[in-house]
Amino acid sequence: MVRSETPKSVAARRGMLAHFFASSKTRSFSSSFSTLSTPSSSSHKLSKSVTEKTIEKAELIITKWDPNSSSITRVTSLFHGNRDEAEDFLSSVRDLRRAMHTLVSEHSTSVMLALSQKLMEMAMARLQKEFYQILAATRDQLDPESISVRSPDGSIEDENELGSEEEFKTAGESITNVVRVVAVAMSDLKSIADCMISSGYSIECVKIYKLVRKSVVDEGLYLLGIEKFRSSRIHKMNWEALEHMIKSWMNAVIAVKTLLSGEKALCDHVFSASQTIKESCFSEITKGAINLFRFPVHVAKCKKLPERIFPLMELYEAVSDLQPEVELIFNSESTSDIKLQVVSSLHGLGESIRAILSDFVSTIQNDSSKTLIVGGGIHPLTQKVTSYISSLADYSRILSDIVSDSPPPRDTALPEAYFESPTSDSGLTPAVSVHLAWLLFVLLCKLDRKAEVYKDMSLSYLFLANNVQIVLDKVCTTHLNVLLGEDWVFKHAKKVIQYASTYETMAWGKVFSSLPDINSPPLSPEEAKECFQRFNAAFEEAYKKQISWVVPDRKLRDELKVSIAKELIPAYREFYDTHRMMLRENNFEMFVRFTPDDLGNYIAHLFHGTALSGSSPPPTPR
């Protein structure tokens, strides 16, 4: 807009202008990019008459496009109409600026200087209006996706992702039109910005740009659900609602990345003439984005419960994957707050996840349940912990980064072998394997303590065999197998065998020892009767006690039955066949309660805890 000036204000303005050009300072954000520095006398020294002609020529086109005039040009867009004339307008402004410089340096008392200043303000008013009109008119076209479609050389990207030939043609035409509109708008905006900045009107130019583009970014953030998250509100939310918000945030952050990268591309292009201006402008436009990256910090401060670790790790992964692009988008000092906020978010999430893992260990160690698991079956703690740890293994890539600098405590009885890197082709840092092995070790130690509640030692070993077998099965059938490696599996398979063997010896040793050794001298009929009676009592006692015991794992159950049968039935069959004829005449049936086949049937019904479905077990020996 042309400002009405009194003679006194004109004189003051002229003095300020002279000082302005003499000091080579513009009203932009950075004087280092000013093009108003003193030119050499050999290239820019014009005679007074040439200077006046330049000003008069510029006056014709500038006054024609005076935004305050009553002519048709007042409501007509210069850049939307005759583009040649738009170029002439910019060229005339550049010529006017050079002429003004000449007047200041050689003819500072010329009356043309006031006219030149009036024309410059008129020209800047027109350019401000054009700048706003282009930004407003192409507000929808200058969206991040449209800007990103246009590659640096102006070609269309990602054409291979289109479908049929007809779709390709239609979409190609559409993209071409979008690219054309975007390219023209970006070119015009840059030309106007260059002209205004070089003329000392960067503040006016930037103000308009911020007004329009900040509203675009703020609206985009709002539509994506990005708001000013308040810590107090998040901490009061129930977990289901917060988990839904986390998922929404992770979906939105992908679109926000496109939004911000596209905005940076536009800002860098329009204000390429000034590094300082484009950095400051982009910082101001995108300052609302910092709320996006404060959300993970607030979530990390919520109550720490074991089941919440998985959404937190997903959130950590989303922020971690986003960090390199944030570094590229916000790569200036003026936007460092956003980069620091991302780092703070990762740190807060990592701390929260490590705290949950530490609390989980304490929960296992402090479990004080004295509940006796009937029949030596699977303890609920075993099921819960192994399922939890196997789920953690599915997040091993993320967990590896989080626990890499926080090894588990070493002042324990944990064998050094647990800390060795597992045999793996995954390339993961051993830290995650160490942590998961440590968690399993804590569980196994707790199971040792749980086994002590059984008064029958043989049952306590059956309990350990059952529960370690469940742990082993979970490791072998999940990603834990890769992380812990073959050595871990082999060592714990040996433990199951040891526990099962100890159980067998303690539970059936009395039965085994009631039979004479195969190499012992022949027994008299009376000795044979006594031996059968001892065997009957020992077997009956063992069977009655163990008929309610359980081995849930089918493979372990079958192996135990086979092992017991191999130890017992051949020895009993030998003894039975040897003394059957001898005792037949002495009421054989009164002393011999079981045939060898009976023993096999009884053993077959062990370790189910209850009667088999659809059938009844053999009667209890009497």
Secondary structure, 3 states (H helix, E strand, C coil): CCCCCCHHHHHHHHHHHHHHHHCCCCCCCCHHHCCCCCCCHHHHCCCHHHHHHHHHHHHHHHHHCCCCCCCHHHCCCCCCCCHHHHHHHHHHHHHHHHHHHHHHHHCCCCCHHHHHHHHHHHHHHHHHHHHHHHHHHCCCCCCHHHHHHECCCCCECCHHHCCCHHHHHHHHHHHHHHHHHHHHHHHHHHHHHHHHHHCCCHHHHHHHHHHHHHHHHHHHHHHCCCCCCCHHHHHHCCHHHHHHHHHHHHHHHHHHHHHHHHHHHHHHHHCCCCHHHHHHHHHHHCHHHHHHHHHHHHHHCCCCCHHHHHHHHHHHHHHHHHHHHHHHHCCCHHHHHHHHHHHHHHHHHHHHHHHHHHHHHHHHHCCCCCCCCHHHCCCHHHHHHHHHHHHHHCCHHHHHHHHCCCCCCCCCCCCHHHHCCCCCCCCCCHHHHHHHHHHHHHHHHHHHHHHCCCCCHHHHHHHHHHHHHHHHHHHHCCCHHHHHHHHHHHHHHHHHHHHHHHHHHHHHHHHHHCCCCCCCCCCCHHHHHHHHHHHHHHHHHHHHHHCCCECCCHHHHHHHHHHHHHHHHHHHHHHHHHHHHHHHCCCHHHHCCCCHHHHHHHHHCCCECCCCCCCCCCCCCC
